[in-house]
Amino acid sequence: MKAIDAADNRETAKWDPAFTEQIANTVGPWIKRWYRAEVRNVHNVPAAGGALVVSNHSGGMLTPDVFIFSPAFYKHFGYDRPVYTLGHYGLFIGPLDGLLRRMGVIEASRENAAAALHSGAVVLVFPGGDYDSYRPTLSANTVDFNGRTGYVRTALETGVPIVPTVSIGGQETQLFLTRGNWLARKLGITKARMDILPLSFGFPFGASVIFPPNLPLPAKIVTEVLEPINITERFGKDPDIDEVDAHVRSVMEAALKRLAGQRRFPILG
């Protein structure tokens, strides 16, 4: 893949470090206090150069993942080095468009990710997207990216390590019952790029099929950054993409189960 300079990429150029710091210092403490959030081992992100942080996604529509990870990252590394988050194009429809881009949220594409990584930035990606964030609470410790392996190709083509990261507790912010894949297919909405129609139960609306979104319970959330994986060192110069993906997910799942074993009670942690 041809190297892309972040300065020539309209997406990455919109990151505003001062604005990002302001958000981290105002919203970050509220999120941290509400979820009693911990971010462990952020030093596992390489100190220099591009890195692809690959994480599970939790909490449904009101996922706190980015607001938990990013402030901890900036506290450790400072605001001279951006962390870009790959987001679904639907996030940029509406009034939040400009705000998200200033915070470093960029539309998910191989080109945008490459531009950021080649510039030496860190890119945070949730390969499972909504499919992952709406996984049933009873399957909270299963890592399933719904067959999406593009993150492996991006890491290979840009020559950066994958930094597996896991978060636990988000699926306890309400009771996620089903992704509703079958219902989405039955209603034919998969043609509109909606392959799930999740059903959850929470406060204050009780049962919810996406809308109205219930308020998240203050479940304790722990995020842990795992050791980087250099793909070519471990799998060779021409690795099997599916094999790499399976390894990354297995490492993440083992960490999730370890963290689950440290929790005594749901929500309380």
Buried (B, 14 or more C-beta within 10 A) or exposed (E): EEEBEBEEBEBBEBBBBEEBBEBBEEBBEEBBEBBBBBBBEBEBBBEEBBBBBBBBBBBBBEBBBBBBBBBBBBEEBEBEBBBBBBBBEEBBEEEEEEEBBBBBBBBBBBBBBBBBBBBBBBBBBBBBBBBBBBBBBEEBBBBBBBEBBBBBBBBBBBBBBBBBBBBBBBBBBBBBBBBBBEBBBEEEBBEEEBBBBBBBBBEEBEEBEBEEBBEBBBBBBBBBBBEBBEBEEEBEEEBEBEEBBEBBBEBBBBBBEEBEEEBEEBEEB
